[in-house]
Amino acid sequence: MPDYDLIGIGVGPANLSLAAQTDPLPELRTLFLDDKPGFQWHPGLMLPDSQLTVTYFRDLVTLVDPTSKFSFLNFLVQKGRAFRFLEANGLSCSRREFEQYYQWAAAQLSSIRWATRVNSVSVYGDRFQVACDGGEVHTTRNLVVGSGAEPRLPSFAKPYRGKDVLHSSELTRVRPEWKGRRVVVVGAGQSGAEVVNHLLADEHGLPSSLTWTSSKVGFTPLDDSPFTNEWFSSSYARYFHGLAPARRAAVITEQLNAGGDGITDELLGSIYRRLYHLDHVTQAGMRHRLLTSRRAVGLEQDGSEYRLTLYDENHETAEVVPADLVILCTGYHRQSPEYLKPIQSQLELTDSRFEVNADYSVKFDGPAGLKIYAQGFSQAGHGINDSLLSLAAWRSACIVNSVTGHQTYRTDVDDTTVTWQ
């Protein structure tokens, strides 16, 4: 039964960062397990024009170890494209190229084992016992949960899920037909805007009509101003964790309403210009309605037609919108994974969410010396930055320092203009 110092379950950007940061540490024996055949990053929503909403300096390692061979800049150099990339992109980067970077890093990490499904985690003496398909069992004193989020689909839509009613995360996998059809896109965050932009891209493949709904008061921009970006600093994450739970919840709501889950200016401008061009220059004939303060509350099917009920928050009325294709850009949710069921009674959970300490360890009533860490499960405890790329390197470094028991990486130096403490 192989024993490790640390086992990570799930290899998305968060645990990939952790694997990269533990790779040069000979004192740590690590293993990372994922049931996918190889690294994939939101494969169902990898659209041609999708861009990162953060700078590529927020990669796997740079903000805690800019000398690491796993940096994005080293990827560009090793691929022989650094000069052309910088001339073409400046500080921006496409999501597709960043996925290539992740895949490049993953290919160099011998600690990652793909196509390995974890069935259960239990406590065996003074170790976690990690049981996988095929009877493979590993033990460790430190477990890192990085299984990622699941698409959130409204309950009223679940019975109709398929090629014509789908979550945005399935778009390029399901590949629905929208040319000449009535399409409704629900949700006006970045994903919703990317879907709409994609639907409008081909002048010869347009829907006959497009309805785009926002539950907010408008199609709001992402606040990318420097003071707001300090919410995505390590100093702020530490400060936020020290607030009372009720205050943390109120602050998160305030931040999201202020544009924390908005759309980049560039993408909003692209969609606005495209709709103007279709309306007045090409006169394409595609009808469109962009509706604000509308909440999707119901869905019914009548033959091949779907009828989506929208509740108008401003007028307190309901409207039924007919559609041939409904794309729900309704976000994601995280919950305690199934494989933790054997020890779930020993985990401190609030509304199925982990209670997470400052070092990203989960509050766990188990044997002394055993620790579970959570990657991307602590928005309630660390702020809106928690599941995003912004602090991936710093978060992983905090976990490394906690596991090693000393400051392997500097995580305490992060100057900000706003005084948080």
Secondary structure by P-SEA (a helix, b strand, c coil): cccccbbbccccaaaaaaaaaacccccccbbbbbcccccccccccccccccccccccccccccccccccccaaaaaaaaccaaaaaaaccccccaaaaaaaaaaaaaaccccccccccccccccccbbbbbcccbbbbbbcbbbbcccccccccccccccccccccccccccccccccccbbbbbccccaaaaaaaaaaaccccccccbbbbbbcccccccccccccccccccaaaaaaaaaccaaaaaaaaaaaaaaccccccaaaaaaaaaaaaaacccccccbbbbbcccbbbccccccccbbbbbbbcccccbbbbbbbcbbbbcccccccccccccccccccccccccccccccccccccccccbbbbbcccccccccccccccccaaaaaaaaaaaaaccccccccbbbbccccc
